[in-house]
Amino acid sequence: MKHPQKIAIVRLTAMGDIVHSAVALQFIKRVYPEAKISWIVEEKFASILENSPEIEQIVPVNLHSLKKNKSLKNIKSIYSRLKSSGEFDLIIDVQGLIKSAVTARVLGKDIAGLDFDSAREPIASFFYKKKYNIDCKEVAPFRFASLIARALKFNLSKDDLLEKRAYLFWDKSKDYKKIDKYFSVSKKNIIITTGASNFSKLYPKEKFVELISHLRMYNILLIAGDGQERLDAQFIESKSIAKLFPKLTLNELKYTISKADLLIGNDTGPSHIAWALNRPSIVLFGSTPSSMMMQTPKNIAITSGKRINKCRFDKNDKSISKISPQTIVKEAKRLLGDE
């Protein structure tokens, strides 16, 4: 293909998928160092990409607002925001949904994406000029990155991803003293992220309390968002030695996770940020398959043992609760070199 000067990547949601997709950026720039990359993303997740040296332009859009406000004014506003982002030599829809395909089509006609058999919503493939088959059973970061690599006609291997450099960045001009004070200089610091996008991904809060009781030799820190997620974290804090961070911005979240000696969490965005930052992690899986992450010697999955369909997830499956705290403790101590 002609050397691409301007590339648009459409990956709107969710946090973990955006994080996993962004691993491709360093490899694009390795092959096409002069390429200008724009990223179209749901605005509430935009700051996860901020400060990246590989992204020329982040284009935040509020498609979520259309659920409550389908007014012509709102639609025109979103359309104008997309059109004002410029013209592109190639648009890559990594998400494979109708909404992401329509978003890509607003940007231009030369669109690459998943084929009918690969897209999460097969109709999305009708919007693409170039279509690629990517097995849904493939590990998530490689699945997303390989689509981008194939669309841009360069080779990418799993070994490349295993040798990646950390690729999420925070604003270094900010003051992080309020975060730094939570970290111990005499003990290893374990961050536990208790939330997830669906209740089926949640490890029981009572078992987190039990887990922490076996990790008392470490400094245990909790991160949580709003609503029930924060209430659950407050419950864990009240029943254990763990300390809960105040609510963090996405910029602060990246910085915080970068300081962890180990992160333990559910299949959720913050857990995958640890992988992106090359920090040790243990990710707990029940209703979703362990292929939602790429395992490395220091990033491991612990599953419930239940056989899971890798392409279709049962949101009513609570098998994650079968994972024993003792299993997590054993792996945590191993990763921290304290077996």
N, C-alpha and C positions, 0 to 999 in steps of 0.2 A: 504494500500500500504506500501511498505518498507519505512522506515524512509528516506526521501530525504536528501541527503547530499549536492548535487549541483543542483541548480535550475536556469534555464535561462528563463527570461521573454522577449518576443519579443513585443515591442510596439515602433514602429519607429517614428510615427508622430501622430497627430499634437500636439502643445504645450499643449493645454487644455486637450486633451485625455491622454497624458503622465502624466500630473499633476493628473488627476482623477484616473488613473490606479495605481499610486504610493501610494495611500492611503492604498493599500493592504499590503504594506511592513511591517508595524508595527504589523499586525495581523499574517502574516507568522512567524515573529520572536517570537511572543508570543507562538505559537504552536510548532515551530521548532527553538528554540533559537540557535542551532548549525548549521543551514542551511547556506550554502554559496550561495548568490544570485548574479547572473550576469544579467545585463540589456542590451539588444541590442537596439540601438536607432540611428536614423539619426543624423549625427555628429553635425548639426547646432543646435540641441536641447539638446545635451549631457550635457551641463553645468547646465540645469535645475535640473538634478539629482545629481550633484556633492555635495560632503560633507555630503551625507546621511550616517549615521552610519549603516544602514541596508543593503547597497549594497556593496558587496565584490569587484565587478568589473563592470565598465561601458565599453561597447564595442561599440564605435562609428563607423558607416559605412556611406559611401556616395553613397547610392543607387540612390539618385537624380542625380548624375553625369552621370548615365547611359542614361538619356534622351538625352544628348549631346555627350556622349562618350561611345559607345558600343564596344570599342576595346577589343580584347582578353586580352591585358595587364591590362586594367582597371577591367575587370571581374575577372581575376586571382587575382588581388590585393585585391578585396573585399572578394573573396572566401578564400584567405589565412588569411585575418584578422579574419574572422569568425571561421575558423578551429583552429586558434591559441588561441582562447579564452578558449579552454579546452573541456573536456567531461562532460556530464550532465546526472543526473538521470532522470530529467524531464524537458521538454521544453514546455513553455506555450505561445501560440500565442494569445495575447489579441486582436489583430487588426482585424483579419479575412479577410485579403486581400490576393490575390495571391502572391504579392511580400513578404508579411510578412510570409506566409506559406512556400514559397521557402526558405526564410532566415532561418526559423526554421528547415527545412529539412536538410540544410547544417550542422546544429549543431548536428543533431542526428535523431534517428527514434522514440523515445518515446515522441511524441508530443501530447499535449492537446490543444483543441481549440473549437470554435463554430461549431455547426452542420450545415447541409445544409440550414435549414430554418432560422438560426440565423445569419450566417456570412454575412457581407456586400457584399462580392463576394463569392457566394455559392460554387464555384469550389474549393476554398481554403480548404474546409472541407475534400476533398479527401486526403489531405496530413497528416491528423491527425489520431493518433491511438486511442485517446479518444476524444469523441465529446459530447458537452453539449448544451442544448437548453436554451438560455437566451433571454427573450422577449426584442425586440428592443424598446418597449415602456417604459421599466424600466428606472429609473433615471440613468444617465450616470455613476457616481462614483460607485454606487452599482452594476450596470451591469458588469462593468469591474472587480471590486473586487470579486464579487460572482463567476465569471468564475474562477478566480485564486483560490478562496477558495474551490470550488467544485473539481477542478483538484487536489488539495492537500488534499482533504478529511477532511476538517474541516468546522464547522458551522460559518456563518457570518450573522449578522442581520443589518438592517438599523439603529437600535439603536446603534450598535457598531460604525458605521460611524459617527453618530451624536455626539458620545462621544469621537471621535478621538482626538489625540494630534496633534499639528501642526507638519508637516512632510517635509517641504522643508527647506533647510539649505544653508547658504552663508559662504563664506570664512571669518572667523573672524580675520584673519591676515591682511586683506586689510584695507586701510584707506578710510573712507566714508565721509570725511569732505565736499567734493564738493557736496554731496547729502544732508547732514545734514543742510547745510546753507539755503536750500529751505523751511525747515519746521519751522513753527511758534511755539513758546512756550506759546503764549498768546491766540491764536485762535486754534480751532479744524481744523485739516488738512483733506481736501477731495482731493483724487486723482481721476482724470477722465482719463480713457483710451479711446481714440477716434477711434482706428483702429479695424480691423477685417480681417479675411482671405478672405471674399467675400463681394462685395459691398452691397448685400442684407441685411447684418448684420449691416450696418453702420447707426447709428442715425445721422440725418442731422447736419452738423456743425453749421448751423444757429440756430438750436434748442438747441444745446449745449451752444451757446452764450446766448440765452434767459434763459436757465437753470441757468447759472452762475450769471446772473443779479439778480436772486432771492436768491442767496446764498452768497451775498456780505459780510455777517457777518463772513464767514469762510475763511480760507486760501485755495485757490483753486490751485491745481497743475495738470499739464498735463503730461502724458507720451505717447510717440509715437515712432514708428520705422522710417523706411526710406520712400523715394518716396512720393506718394500722401498722405499717412498717415501722414507724417510729415508736408507736406504743409497744410493739413487741420488743424492740431494742431496749426500751426503758424498763420493761419487765425483766429482761436478761440482766441489765445493769443492776437492778434492785436486788437480784438474787445471786449475784456473783461479784468477783473482784474487777470485772470489766468496767472500763470507762467509755462513755458514749461521746463521740465528737458532736459538736453543734452541727446544725445543718450546713452542708458544704455546697458551694457552687461546683460546677463541673471542672472549672479551672483548679479550684482547691482540692477537688477529689483526685485529680491526676497527680498533683504534688504530694498529697498525703500517701497515696498508694506507692509512690516512688520511694518512700522512706521505710516501707515495711520489710521486715526480715522474712515474713511469710503472710500470705493472705489466705483465709479460709472462707468459702462462701458458696452460695447456690449458683445455679446456672443463670447468671445475671450480668449486666454490664460491668459493674466494678470488678467482678472476678476476672473478666476478660481483659480489663485494663491492666491487670497484673501481668498477664501474658505479653501484652503489647509493650510493657515497660521492662520486660525480662526480669520480673521479680518472682520468687518462688510462690507457688499457689497450689491449693487443693480445692477442686471444684466438685460439689456434690450433685449427683444426678439421680433422678427417680423417673419422672414422666418423660423426660427428654433424653436422647442418647448422648453418650460421651463424645460422639463425633461432632458435637456442637463446640468443641474446643480442639486444639492441637496439643497433644501431650508431648512433653519433653522430659529430660531427666529431672527438671526442677518444677515442672508444671504437670500435675497429675490429676486424674479423675478418680473419684470413688463412686461406684454405682450401687444401686439397691440390689443388683443381681437379677432383676427382672428383665426378661427379654422385651426389648422396646423396638417398635417399628421406627426405623431411622428417617422415614419420610413423612409419617403422619403421627402426631403426638396426641395422646389422650389426656386432656386437661383435667380429667377427674381422677387421674391416677395419683395416689398419695404414697406410692411405694418408697419414696425418699425417706420416709420415717423409719424404714427398716435398717438404715445404715447405723451401725453402733458407734457411739462416741469413742469407744476404745480403738476401733479401726482407724478413726481420724487421728487420734492421739499418736498411735504408732507411726503413721506416715508423717505427721507433723514433726515429731522428734527426729525422724530419719532425715527429713529435708533440712532441719536445722543443725544436723550433725550431733545430736544429743541422744542417740540410741542407747 
